[in-house]
Amino acid sequence: MIDREFGSTLFIRIRDISGDQSIASKTIEVRSNQTEASINLPAETGKILVDLGYRFGADFISLEYQILNFGKKVIQMPRYTDWFTQESPNIHQEMYDLASAGRSLGGSEMVQKEA
């Protein structure tokens, strides 16, 4: 049926279903005569739903599915950034020096050297 109606096109869809409000998902197209496929997981831990199916219009029709449990989902917390820390009083000059790497860029530097 898949060969006849859908041109041998199947899809493998994987989704993170860990229940932590993440919506990571990936879908790859495969042929019905393929014996293997490779796809990177959207997460290394947690629960992953693997679907094999086909598309019918905008719908995904699942033929087979399996839930893979990779244990409790581990979430790396981002490094805390304190937006209210004091900056150096000459932060603009420090950024300029970093950007120019000691090179004279022209403009006001040239006027100051000529004077």
MDAnalysis code that builds the backbone (N, CA, C; Angstrom):
import MDAnalysis as mda
import numpy as np

u = mda.Universe.empty(345, n_residues=115, atom_resindex=np.repeat(np.arange(115), 3), trajectory=True)
u.add_TopologyAttr("name", ["N", "CA", "C"] * 115)
u.add_TopologyAttr("resid", np.arange(1, 116))
u.add_TopologyAttr("resname", ["MET", "ILE", "ASP", "ARG", "GLU", "PHE", "GLY", "SER", "THR", "LEU", "PHE", "ILE", "ARG", "ILE", "ARG", "ASP", "ILE", "SER", "GLY", "ASP", "GLN", "SER", "ILE", "ALA", "SER", "LYS", "THR", "ILE", "GLU", "VAL", "ARG", "SER", "ASN", "GLN", "THR", "GLU", "ALA", "SER", "ILE", "ASN", "LEU", "PRO", "ALA", "GLU", "THR", "GLY", "LYS", "ILE", "LEU", "VAL", "ASP", "LEU", "GLY", "TYR", "ARG", "PHE", "GLY", "ALA", "ASP", "PHE", "ILE", "SER", "LEU", "GLU", "TYR", "GLN", "ILE", "LEU", "ASN", "PHE", "GLY", "LYS", "LYS", "VAL", "ILE", "GLN", "MET", "PRO", "ARG", "TYR", "THR", "ASP", "TRP", "PHE", "THR", "GLN", "GLU", "SER", "PRO", "ASN", "ILE", "HIS", "GLN", "GLU", "MET", "TYR", "ASP", "LEU", "ALA", "SER", "ALA", "GLY", "ARG", "SER", "LEU", "GLY", "GLY", "SER", "GLU", "MET", "VAL", "GLN", "LYS", "GLU", "ALA"])
u.atoms.positions = np.array([
    [0.810, -1.187, 0.000],
    [0.000, 0.000, 0.000],
    [0.862, 1.263, 0.000],
    [1.895, 1.311, 0.866],
    [2.771, 2.485, 0.921],
    [3.442, 2.691, -0.426],
    [3.953, 1.607, -1.015],
    [4.598, 1.719, -2.323],
    [3.620, 2.248, -3.372],
    [2.425, 1.745, -3.368],
    [1.456, 2.093, -4.401],
    [0.883, 3.501, -4.190],
    [0.458, 3.817, -2.989],
    [-0.247, 5.070, -2.733],
    [0.665, 6.258, -2.426],
    [1.816, 5.991, -1.840],
    [2.647, 7.098, -1.367],
    [4.049, 7.083, -1.953],
    [4.279, 6.322, -3.007],
    [5.577, 6.329, -3.675],
    [6.707, 5.825, -2.811],
    [6.469, 4.851, -1.974],
    [7.483, 4.237, -1.108],
    [8.050, 5.193, -0.066],
    [7.380, 6.295, 0.194],
    [7.904, 7.276, 1.135],
    [7.348, 7.045, 2.532],
    [8.241, 6.784, 3.448],
    [7.909, 6.662, 4.869],
    [8.667, 7.738, 5.626],
    [8.255, 7.979, 6.842],
    [8.940, 8.950, 7.686],
    [9.215, 8.322, 9.040],
    [10.375, 8.655, 9.589],
    [10.685, 8.329, 10.978],
    [10.653, 9.655, 11.716],
    [9.823, 9.718, 12.728],
    [9.683, 10.947, 13.511],
    [10.056, 10.624, 14.941],
    [10.912, 11.449, 15.533],
    [11.254, 11.268, 16.944],
    [10.907, 12.549, 17.692],
    [10.350, 12.374, 18.882],
    [9.939, 13.515, 19.695],
    [10.321, 13.280, 21.146],
    [10.697, 14.355, 21.808],
    [10.972, 14.315, 23.238],
    [9.626, 14.384, 23.954],
    [9.291, 13.345, 24.711],
    [8.012, 13.316, 25.444],
    [8.256, 13.224, 26.947],
    [9.309, 13.875, 27.414],
    [9.692, 13.797, 28.826],
    [8.726, 14.520, 29.748],
    [7.853, 15.360, 29.205],
    [6.885, 16.066, 30.041],
    [7.432, 17.310, 30.688],
    [8.530, 17.846, 30.158],
    [9.126, 19.048, 30.742],
    [8.865, 20.279, 29.876],
    [7.824, 20.245, 29.083],
    [7.407, 21.336, 28.206],
    [8.330, 21.555, 27.010],
    [9.307, 20.675, 26.788],
    [10.153, 20.822, 25.606],
    [9.391, 20.314, 24.389],
    [9.719, 20.851, 23.229],
    [9.018, 20.472, 22.010],
    [9.998, 20.005, 20.939],
    [11.094, 19.420, 21.364],
    [12.108, 18.964, 20.416],
    [11.571, 17.802, 19.601],
    [11.747, 17.885, 18.287],
    [11.318, 16.804, 17.412],
    [12.113, 16.853, 16.116],
    [12.278, 15.695, 15.496],
    [12.970, 15.584, 14.209],
    [12.234, 14.563, 13.368],
    [12.221, 14.795, 12.065],
    [11.584, 13.868, 11.131],
    [12.507, 13.671, 9.943],
    [12.697, 12.411, 9.541],
    [13.472, 12.137, 8.334],
    [12.639, 11.269, 7.397],
    [12.894, 11.442, 6.111],
    [12.210, 10.654, 5.093],
    [13.050, 9.428, 4.768],
    [12.399, 8.282, 4.666],
    [13.082, 7.034, 4.309],
    [12.269, 6.328, 3.228],
    [12.899, 5.421, 2.510],
    [12.224, 4.615, 1.488],
    [11.816, 3.278, 2.116],
    [10.789, 2.666, 1.589],
    [10.301, 1.410, 2.166],
    [11.286, 0.260, 1.978],
    [12.249, 0.412, 1.067],
    [13.236, -0.659, 0.873],
    [14.526, -0.417, 1.659],
    [14.605, 0.664, 2.443],
    [15.782, 0.918, 3.273],
    [15.809, -0.055, 4.438],
    [17.020, -0.457, 4.821],
    [17.149, -1.360, 5.966],
    [17.696, -0.651, 7.199],
    [18.217, 0.568, 7.026],
    [18.705, 1.326, 8.180],
    [18.674, 2.811, 7.872],
    [18.644, 3.614, 8.934],
    [18.669, 5.070, 8.825],
    [19.327, 5.617, 10.081],
    [19.888, 6.804, 9.981],
    [20.562, 7.426, 11.115],
    [19.922, 8.784, 11.384],
    [19.658, 9.047, 12.645],
    [19.077, 10.331, 13.040],
    [19.591, 10.673, 14.437],
    [19.967, 11.930, 14.634],
    [20.432, 12.370, 15.949],
    [19.233, 12.596, 16.863],
    [19.368, 12.192, 18.105],
    [18.290, 12.360, 19.071],
    [18.157, 13.825, 19.474],
    [16.932, 14.296, 19.746],
    [16.767, 15.681, 20.185],
    [17.250, 15.902, 21.619],
    [17.410, 14.829, 22.389],
    [17.909, 14.923, 23.762],
    [18.620, 13.620, 24.102],
    [19.598, 13.703, 24.997],
    [20.359, 12.508, 25.376],
    [19.725, 11.754, 26.532],
    [18.858, 12.429, 27.271],
    [18.185, 11.804, 28.406],
    [16.691, 12.074, 28.297],
    [15.911, 11.345, 29.069],
    [14.466, 11.528, 29.042],
    [13.772, 10.459, 28.221],
    [12.512, 10.715, 27.866],
    [11.725, 9.769, 27.071],
    [11.596, 10.282, 25.640],
    [11.820, 9.374, 24.696],
    [11.752, 9.698, 23.275],
    [10.697, 8.803, 22.625],
    [9.800, 9.399, 21.854],
    [8.809, 8.648, 21.084],
    [9.321, 8.529, 19.655],
    [9.445, 7.301, 19.162],
    [9.883, 7.042, 17.789],
    [8.673, 6.530, 17.013],
    [8.294, 7.252, 15.957],
    [7.154, 6.889, 15.105],
    [7.642, 6.516, 13.720],
    [7.082, 5.478, 13.144],
    [7.266, 5.148, 11.734],
    [5.902, 5.333, 11.092],
    [5.843, 6.161, 10.052],
    [4.550, 6.416, 9.442],
    [4.683, 7.095, 8.098],
    [3.584, 7.654, 7.641],
    [3.563, 8.350, 6.354],
    [2.678, 9.582, 6.481],
    [2.815, 10.472, 5.536],
    [2.012, 11.691, 5.524],
    [0.822, 11.509, 4.586],
    [-0.320, 11.953, 5.052],
    [-1.527, 11.973, 4.238],
    [-2.056, 13.394, 4.335],
    [-1.735, 14.213, 3.342],
    [-2.037, 15.642, 3.425],
    [-1.172, 16.259, 4.507],
    [-1.802, 16.956, 5.441],
    [-1.065, 17.574, 6.547],
    [-0.932, 16.638, 7.747],
    [-1.573, 15.475, 7.686],
    [-1.575, 14.542, 8.818],
    [-0.414, 13.556, 8.748],
    [0.065, 13.167, 9.917],
    [1.062, 12.105, 10.032],
    [0.322, 10.860, 10.509],
    [0.346, 9.806, 9.705],
    [-0.327, 8.556, 10.050],
    [0.727, 7.591, 10.581],
    [0.596, 7.223, 11.845],
    [1.574, 6.351, 12.492],
    [1.257, 4.887, 12.196],
    [2.261, 4.164, 11.708],
    [2.122, 2.727, 11.469],
    [2.629, 1.917, 12.658],
    [3.684, 2.410, 13.278],
    [4.305, 1.727, 14.419],
    [4.990, 2.789, 15.261],
    [5.017, 2.582, 16.562],
    [5.729, 3.511, 17.435],
    [6.360, 2.751, 18.585],
    [7.348, 3.388, 19.184],
    [8.004, 2.816, 20.359],
    [8.488, 3.961, 21.235],
    [8.377, 3.788, 22.544],
    [8.872, 4.779, 23.497],
    [10.191, 4.277, 24.054],
    [11.216, 5.109, 23.950],
    [12.536, 4.784, 24.490],
    [12.756, 5.624, 25.736],
    [13.100, 4.971, 26.849],
    [13.318, 5.674, 28.103],
    [14.812, 5.703, 28.394],
    [15.405, 6.900, 28.332],
    [16.831, 7.081, 28.602],
    [17.070, 7.621, 30.006],
    [16.117, 7.400, 30.898],
    [16.276, 7.834, 32.285],
    [15.786, 9.255, 32.497],
    [15.914, 9.700, 33.739],
    [15.469, 11.044, 34.115],
    [16.181, 12.081, 33.261],
    [15.398, 13.029, 32.756],
    [15.970, 14.060, 31.889],
    [16.848, 14.999, 32.702],
    [18.057, 15.192, 32.230],
    [19.012, 16.086, 32.867],
    [19.065, 17.362, 32.043],
    [18.748, 18.476, 32.679],
    [18.745, 19.761, 31.986],
    [19.901, 20.594, 32.511],
    [20.752, 21.046, 31.600],
    [21.858, 21.924, 31.972],
    [21.308, 23.330, 32.175],
    [21.460, 23.856, 33.367],
    [20.995, 25.209, 33.638],
    [21.992, 26.213, 33.071],
    [21.500, 27.271, 32.437],
    [22.418, 28.276, 31.901],
    [23.129, 29.008, 33.030],
    [24.327, 29.479, 32.720],
    [25.103, 30.222, 33.708],
    [24.364, 31.507, 34.053],
    [24.260, 31.801, 35.335],
    [23.549, 32.998, 35.783],
    [24.333, 34.243, 35.397],
    [23.647, 35.168, 34.779],
    [24.257, 36.443, 34.420],
    [23.574, 37.530, 35.230],
    [24.344, 38.255, 36.007],
    [23.800, 39.346, 36.807],
    [23.856, 40.621, 35.975],
    [22.696, 41.051, 35.498],
    [22.631, 42.227, 34.622],
    [22.865, 43.525, 35.385],
    [22.942, 43.457, 36.701],
    [23.076, 44.672, 37.486],
    [24.471, 44.840, 38.083],
    [25.430, 44.052, 37.616],
    [26.792, 44.227, 38.107],
    [27.361, 45.517, 37.535],
    [28.293, 46.079, 38.251],
    [28.916, 47.323, 37.807],
    [29.926, 47.051, 36.708],
    [29.862, 47.851, 35.656],
    [30.852, 47.757, 34.589],
    [32.026, 48.655, 34.932],
    [33.104, 48.383, 34.273],
    [34.278, 49.231, 34.404],
    [33.909, 50.643, 33.937],
    [34.439, 51.692, 34.580],
    [34.098, 53.055, 34.151],
    [34.559, 53.369, 32.719],
    [35.567, 52.656, 32.227],
    [36.020, 52.907, 30.850],
    [35.755, 51.685, 29.958],
    [34.545, 51.110, 30.085],
    [34.186, 49.907, 29.337],
    [34.235, 50.140, 27.827],
    [33.858, 51.342, 27.385],
    [33.855, 51.622, 25.946],
    [35.272, 51.600, 25.379],
    [36.216, 52.159, 26.120],
    [37.607, 52.143, 25.658],
    [38.151, 50.716, 25.644],
    [37.797, 49.923, 26.657],
    [38.249, 48.531, 26.701],
    [37.698, 47.734, 25.515],
    [36.432, 47.933, 25.190],
    [35.835, 47.242, 24.040],
    [36.475, 47.709, 22.735],
    [36.749, 49.018, 22.635],
    [37.399, 49.553, 21.439],
    [38.794, 48.952, 21.278],
    [39.537, 48.877, 22.381],
    [40.883, 48.298, 22.327],
    [40.832, 46.830, 21.916],
    [39.853, 46.093, 22.427],
    [39.701, 44.695, 22.022],
    [39.374, 44.587, 20.533],
    [38.494, 45.448, 20.059],
    [38.070, 45.386, 18.657],
    [39.183, 45.803, 17.707],
    [39.945, 46.808, 18.095],
    [40.987, 47.304, 17.187],
    [42.302, 46.555, 17.359],
    [42.447, 45.803, 18.423],
    [43.655, 45.010, 18.707],
    [44.926, 45.845, 18.561],
    [44.856, 47.095, 19.034],
    [46.037, 47.946, 19.012],
    [46.311, 48.612, 17.673],
    [45.506, 48.338, 16.660],
    [45.696, 48.961, 15.342],
    [45.018, 50.319, 15.325],
    [45.631, 51.246, 14.674],
    [45.032, 52.546, 14.469],
    [44.027, 52.423, 13.329],
    [42.789, 52.797, 13.600],
    [41.749, 52.630, 12.594],
    [41.519, 53.882, 11.759],
    [42.156, 54.978, 12.097],
    [41.925, 56.222, 11.365],
    [41.009, 57.116, 12.170],
    [40.456, 58.119, 11.531],
    [39.519, 59.013, 12.209],
    [40.194, 59.818, 13.294],
    [39.634, 59.839, 14.497],
    [40.134, 60.688, 15.573],
    [41.554, 60.318, 15.988],
    [41.968, 59.063, 15.825],
    [43.347, 58.696, 16.165],
    [44.335, 59.447, 15.277],
    [43.994, 59.585, 14.019],
    [44.880, 60.272, 13.073],
    [44.968, 61.755, 13.414],
    [43.856, 62.382, 13.790],
    [43.848, 63.801, 14.139],
    [44.690, 64.025, 15.379],
    [44.579, 63.147, 16.384],
    [45.338, 63.308, 17.613],
    [46.830, 63.142, 17.368],
    [47.242, 62.253, 16.465],
    [48.662, 62.050, 16.181],
    [49.252, 63.234, 15.429],
    [48.453, 63.887, 14.566],
    [48.948, 65.017, 13.782],
    [49.120, 66.251, 14.646],
    [48.368, 66.389, 15.725],
    [48.405, 67.595, 16.550],
    [49.625, 67.667, 17.416],
])
